[in-house]
Amino acid sequence: MTGGTAAPSTAARPVHQRVYDALKQWTVGRSLNSVYNDGAPVRQEQVRELFAAEDFERLRRVKTLHDPHNLFRFNHNIRPTAATD
């Protein structure tokens, strides 16, 4: 442990993904705790699953208006519409 955060575990990630996949049929896909944030990039399709479709698109419009260059892009990044998915 360094600086108060645990180092990413390459062994835990695949196990977590198997559990997530097994339970996915019973989730609504909107739990921010269901995506790892251990320093590795979170895929945009994972971020999309965190929000209802209309909410995600509204957030993208806000992001495009207020942060078109995607300067605030940490954690569960919602890219502006001009950015490539």
C-alpha positions as CSV (number, residue, x, y, z in Angstrom):
1,M,0.0,0.0,0.0
2,T,1.4,3.4,-1.0
3,G,0.0,6.8,-0.2
4,G,-3.1,5.3,1.3
5,T,-4.3,3.5,-1.8
6,A,-3.9,-0.2,-2.6
7,A,-1.9,-1.1,-5.7
8,P,-3.9,-2.4,-8.6
9,S,-4.3,-6.2,-8.5
10,T,-4.1,-7.9,-11.9
11,A,-5.4,-11.1,-10.2
12,A,-8.5,-9.5,-8.8
13,R,-9.7,-7.8,-12.0
14,P,-10.7,-11.0,-13.9
15,V,-12.4,-12.5,-10.8
16,H,-14.4,-9.3,-10.4
17,Q,-15.3,-9.3,-14.1
18,R,-16.6,-12.9,-13.8
19,V,-18.8,-12.0,-10.8
20,Y,-20.0,-8.8,-12.6
21,D,-20.9,-10.9,-15.7
22,A,-22.7,-13.5,-13.7
23,L,-24.9,-11.0,-11.9
24,K,-25.4,-8.6,-14.8
25,Q,-28.8,-10.0,-15.7
26,W,-30.1,-8.8,-12.3
27,T,-28.5,-5.3,-12.3
28,V,-29.8,-2.1,-13.7
29,G,-26.2,-1.1,-14.7
30,R,-26.2,2.1,-12.8
31,S,-24.0,1.4,-9.8
32,L,-20.8,3.5,-9.8
33,N,-19.3,0.8,-7.6
34,S,-19.6,-1.8,-10.3
35,V,-16.6,-0.5,-12.3
36,Y,-13.0,-0.8,-11.1
37,N,-11.2,2.4,-10.4
38,D,-7.8,1.1,-9.6
39,G,-5.9,3.5,-11.9
40,A,-6.6,1.6,-15.1
41,P,-8.7,3.3,-17.7
42,V,-12.4,2.6,-17.6
43,R,-13.8,1.8,-21.1
44,Q,-16.4,4.2,-22.4
45,E,-19.0,1.4,-22.8
46,Q,-18.6,0.7,-19.1
47,V,-19.3,4.3,-18.3
48,R,-22.4,4.2,-20.5
49,E,-23.8,1.4,-18.5
50,L,-23.6,3.5,-15.3
51,F,-26.4,5.8,-16.5
52,A,-29.8,5.5,-18.2
53,A,-29.4,6.3,-21.9
54,E,-31.2,9.6,-21.8
55,D,-29.2,10.7,-18.7
56,F,-25.9,9.7,-20.4
57,E,-26.7,11.8,-23.5
58,R,-27.7,14.8,-21.3
59,L,-24.4,14.6,-19.5
60,R,-22.6,14.4,-22.8
61,R,-24.3,17.6,-23.9
62,V,-23.3,19.3,-20.7
63,K,-19.8,18.0,-21.0
64,T,-19.6,19.2,-24.6
65,L,-20.9,22.7,-23.6
66,H,-18.7,23.2,-20.5
67,D,-15.6,21.0,-21.2
68,P,-15.3,20.4,-25.0
69,H,-11.6,19.6,-24.6
70,N,-12.2,16.9,-22.0
71,L,-9.9,18.5,-19.4
72,F,-11.9,17.0,-16.5
73,R,-11.6,13.3,-17.5
74,F,-10.7,11.3,-14.4
75,N,-12.6,8.4,-12.8
76,H,-15.7,7.6,-14.9
77,N,-15.1,9.9,-17.8
78,I,-18.0,11.0,-19.9
79,R,-16.5,12.2,-23.2
80,P,-17.8,15.3,-25.0
81,T,-19.7,14.5,-28.2
82,A,-16.7,15.8,-30.3
83,A,-14.4,13.1,-28.7
84,T,-14.0,9.7,-30.3
85,D,-15.6,6.8,-28.4
